Amino acid sequence: MIIVGIETSTHLGSIAISDEETDRTRILGRISISLSASRSEKLIPYIDFLLDEIGIDFSDIDLIAVSIGPGSFTGLRVSLATAKGLAFSSGIPLIGIDSLMCCAFPFLSNNEKVGAFFDAKRGEVYGAAYNLSSQRGFPNIIIEPSIFHAYDFLNTLIENKIYFVTGDDTLSSYSKFFIDNKINHPNSVNYFPDALSISRLGYLSYKKGLYNSSYLHSPQYLREFIPGNPNGR
């Protein structure tokens, strides 16, 4: 199954095309995008570029998977509008994927809980946690995606006995808390949600029969957008 994955929850977006099967992902192409306001409005040229590089037509695509948040207001709005337009015009199924699940997914293994977070501005983080019931299964939600004050998120991890977390550098000032509570935060560099994980989760979701009409997907902002507020993203 050939899938286009679109991820624009943070300032570092990505688009990927992969061939997904039950036990493997074959990467066909991937591109990272620094999501300035001007670039976020132009996702289709990046998709066209990847298709040309790979040498396939859009008619070869079987599924579109897109992040639905939480995250950047502009990025999510534009990526979902783009994905809906492509799905509607082509008749290709569309699946929306939780951005924090995408962030945690590369680190999930059987029975291990993984927390994921990234910057929500205003001294807050978008945070959640997940585990897997089987290595090839779809993740289970342990902590629902929410907006937390940084310290509250860390304490929520401890309350739920979660000792592995991945994300950006928003919590870098809490290194002593990580050490004291034996929380493993392994990323030597910032880790952001990635379109390849969106593609794989889209495949797993589709196989579970979670496909919905493209009209049913809406961004999960978790907070109200305030026009003109630089912290409103």
N, C-alpha and C positions, 0 to 999 in steps of 0.2 A: 504494500500500500504506500503510494507516494504522497507525502504530506508537506504542505507549506506551514511552517510555524512562524508566528509573528509575536515578538515580545517588546513592549515599549513602556514598562512600568516605571523605569528609572531613567536617568539621563543617558545611560548607556544601553541603547536598544540593539536588537539583532533580528535578523530574518534567516531562516534555515529551510532547506529542502532536504528531506531524508526519505529513504525507503525503509519502511518499518515492517518487521515480521514478529512472530511470537517471541523469539529468543534473541533478536538482534536488531540493531539500528545501523543502517548503512548511510553514512553522511554523503550526500550528493553535492551540497554547497551550503556555505554559510557566510554571512557578512555582518559586521558590527557597525552600528550607526551611533554617532554622537548626536543626541536628539536636541539640537537647538530648535527654537520655535519654527524656523524656516524649513529645516530638514524634516521635521515630524509631519509636515503637510505633504510630503512627497515619498510615500512608501512604495507606491506602485512601480516607479522607475527602478528601485532596488530589486524588487521581485522580478521584473523583466530582465534586469541585468543577470541575475542568478540563472534564470531559465535559459538565457542565451549562452551563458558560460557552460552550463551543463549539457545543453543541446537537446532540450525537451520543450514541448509546447504546454501551455496552460491546460489544454484538454487532457494531458496525461496525469494531472493532479487528481487524487482521489478524495482528499480531505483538507480542509483549512482549519488550523488550530490557532487560537489567539488568546493572549493573556487578557483577563478581564479585571485585574486589579486584586488588591489595592495598589495604589501608586499614583503616578503623575496624571493630573487631570487632562492635560493636553495630549500626552502620549496615548493614554487609554482611549480617549475620545476619537482620536484620529485613526488608531490602529483598528478599533472595532468598526468604525464607519467604513474603512477600507476593506476589512474582511467581510463585512455584511454585503458591501457592494459587489465584491468578487463572487461571493457565494450565490447571491440573488441572480446575477447576470449569467452565471455558468451552471447553476443547479448543483454545485458541489456542496456536500454537507459541511456545516460549520460547527465547531465545538469551542466553547470558552473554558479557559483553564485558570485556576487560582494562581496568582503570581508568586505568593509565598510558598505554595506547594512546589512550584517550579524551582524556587530557590533551594528548597530542602532536598529535592528529588535525587540529585547526584550522590548524596551522602546517606541515603536510606538503605538499610539492610534489614533482614528479618529480625523482628522484635526489638529493634533499637529505635528509640524516640529521637527525633531531630527537631530542634527549634530553628526557625528562620526569621530574619528581620531585615529591614532596611529603613533608611531615614524617612520620616514623615514630617520633618520640619518642626518648629516650635518646641524643640526639646523632646520630641516624641518619636516613637518608631512604629511602623507596621510590624506586627509580630504574630506568629502562629507556631504550631508544632504538629508533627505527623509521625506515623510509623507505617510499616508494611506487615500485612498478615502472611504474605508469601513473596518470594523474591521477584516474581513476575506479575504481582498483583498491583491494583490501584491503591494509592496511599489512603490511610485512614486519618481523619482529623482528630488530634488530641487536644489542641487548643485552637479554638475558632479564630480566624483572621480578625484582628482588632487593632485599634490604636491604643498604645500604652505609653505612659511616661516611662523613660528608660529603666529606672530602678524598679518600677512595678513589673515590667516585663521579666526582668531577671529574677525577681522573687516568684513570679508565676511559674517560671521554669523549675525552680527549686521545689515549689509546692507540688508540681506534677512529676518530680523525679526525672527531669530531663537534663542530661549532662553533656550534651553535644549540641552545638549551635553554629549556624553559618550565617553570614551576612556581610554588610559593608563595615566601614570604620566608625560608625555612629557611636558605638559603645566602647571605643578604644580607651576612654578615661576610666573604665570600670575593670581594668586588667586585674587589680587586686581582688575584686569580687570573684572573677573567674577562677583565680588561683585558690582563694580561700574555700570556695565551694566546689572545687574540682570539676569545673565546667570546661570542656574541651572546645576551643574555638580555633580550628586548625588552619584557617586561611592566612597565608603569608601575605596575600594581597586581597583587596576587596573582592567579594564574590557577589555577583548580581544574577537575577533570573536570566535564563538563556533560552533562545528560540529552539535549540535542539531538545531541551527538556520539555518545552511546550509541545513539540512535535510528538515526542514519545508518550507524554501524558495524553495527548489528543488521541493517539492510537489506542492506548489502554482504555480510555474513556469510551471511545467508539465501540470497542469490542465488548464493553459492558452494557452496551445499548443505551448510553447516556446522551446520544445525539438528540438535539432539539432543533426546531426551526430557527433559522438565523434571526428571526424577528424577536426571539425570546431573550437574547443576550443583551445585557446592559452592564456598563462598567460598575464595579464594586468600589466606589470611592471611599466609603466608610466615614466621610465627613462632607459637610456641605461646602460647595465651591463658593468663594466670596470674590466676585469680580474686582480686579484692581488691587487685591491683597497679594503682595509678593510672596507671602508664605502659603497662599492658597494653592500654589502650583497649578 
